[in-house]
Amino acid sequence: MLSENRIFFEKNDSSVLVGILIKILGFCPKNTKFLKEVFIYSFYTKKRNFNQNYSLNFQRLEFLGDAILNSIISYFLCEKFPEKKEGELTQIRSKIVCRRNLNKISRKLTISDIFFDKSMISENILGNTLEALIGFIFLDGGYQKCENFVYKKILHPHVNIEKLQNEIFSYKVWILEWSQKNKFFINFKTFREDQNQRKIIYLSEFTISECGIQTQGTGSSKKKSEEMAAKEAYFIVQRQYKINFKTDQK
């Protein structure tokens, strides 16, 4: 089935991809040539290898889209929560634009349909693609069109602000803030472990001596291993201190 898709895509790549993207965007862009160049050559392996400029254009659109998305969401939150302080608004925005959430929203927008070879879909490519699309919309139609897309396609249908406020964005940040508030001394140590030649694993150890809390976490990066260790500590705190704090445990 995959080989048949590739043959079909080679014959009709422009029209098929543009049709998928128009459905996602909700409008027909003016500069379809640039749209085809960036996304066809970024996601169709055979053509992508011909010219590295297409990959560069994708990365530039991703950079632009990230900035525009943050700007739009910042304004949206300022309007929605006039009473909240800068730190609170920053936390909510971070939860909206975090890679995990953007990946989830991208799947709901069927951005994965752009990839005829599903093996190309890596951990964060969907969220990156959403940001690149937002960058493209900005160049194609300006800020207002970009804002309309974010409100109509992202914020209104796929972002539950009330739920997000009760979710933990980072277990490490939560445990650090909790420890500081209670004047507990904390200790984080992270080590690099070469388990085999292909994969590097990090091990993090987290300790709060006053509470007798000692946890460990592993991950493919220092950040991930520390987050896992902090998550274990969070659940221990929940059990010991019976803190009523909602979290997304998925």
MOWOWO-V645062 format. One record per pair of residues at least 4 apart in sequence whose C-alpha atoms are under 6 Angstrom apart, sorted by the first residue. I is the first residue (numbers start at 0). GAP is how many residues later the second one is. D is the distance in Angstrom with one decimal. If there is no record, write none. Layout:
BEGIN
i=[I/I]
gap=[GAP/GAP]
d=[D/D]
END
This chain:
BEGIN
i=[4/8/11/12/14/17/20/21/21/21/35/36/37/37/37/38/39/40/40/40/41/41/43/60/60/60/61/61/63/64/64/64/64/64/65/69/76/77/93/94/98/101/101/102/102/105/105/106/124/135/136/136/137/137/137/140/147/148/149/150/150/151/153/154/165/166/166/167/170/170/170/171/171/174/178/178/185/185/186/186/187/187/188/188/189/189/190/190/191/192/192/193/200/200/201/201/201/201/201/202/202/202/203/203/203/203/204/204/205/205/206/206/207/214/215/216/216/216/217/218/218/236/237/237]
gap=[4/4/4/4/4/4/4/4/5/6/4/4/4/16/20/4/4/6/7/13/6/13/4/4/71/74/69/70/71/4/66/67/69/70/65/4/4/4/4/74/4/4/25/23/24/5/20/4/4/4/4/9/4/5/8/4/4/4/4/4/5/4/4/4/80/80/81/79/56/59/60/55/58/4/4/5/21/22/19/20/17/18/15/16/13/14/11/12/10/8/9/6/18/19/16/17/19/20/23/14/15/22/12/13/21/22/10/11/8/9/6/7/5/14/13/8/11/12/7/5/6/4/4/5]
d=[5.9/4.5/5.9/5.9/5.9/5.9/5.9/5.7/5.6/5.6/5.3/5.8/5.9/5.3/5.9/6.0/5.6/5.4/4.3/5.9/5.5/5.7/5.9/5.9/4.5/4.7/4.9/3.8/5.1/5.9/4.5/5.5/4.8/3.8/5.5/5.9/5.8/5.6/5.6/5.9/6.0/6.0/4.7/5.2/4.4/5.4/5.8/5.8/6.0/6.0/5.7/5.6/4.5/5.5/5.4/5.6/5.9/5.5/5.0/4.8/5.8/5.8/5.4/5.0/5.6/4.5/5.4/5.6/6.0/5.4/5.2/5.5/5.0/6.0/5.8/4.9/5.8/4.8/5.8/5.1/5.8/4.8/5.6/5.2/5.6/4.1/5.6/5.1/4.5/5.1/5.5/5.0/5.7/5.0/5.5/5.4/6.0/5.8/6.0/5.8/4.6/5.9/5.5/5.2/5.5/5.3/5.8/4.6/5.7/5.2/5.5/4.6/5.1/5.5/4.7/4.9/4.6/4.0/4.2/5.0/4.2/5.7/4.9/5.2]
END
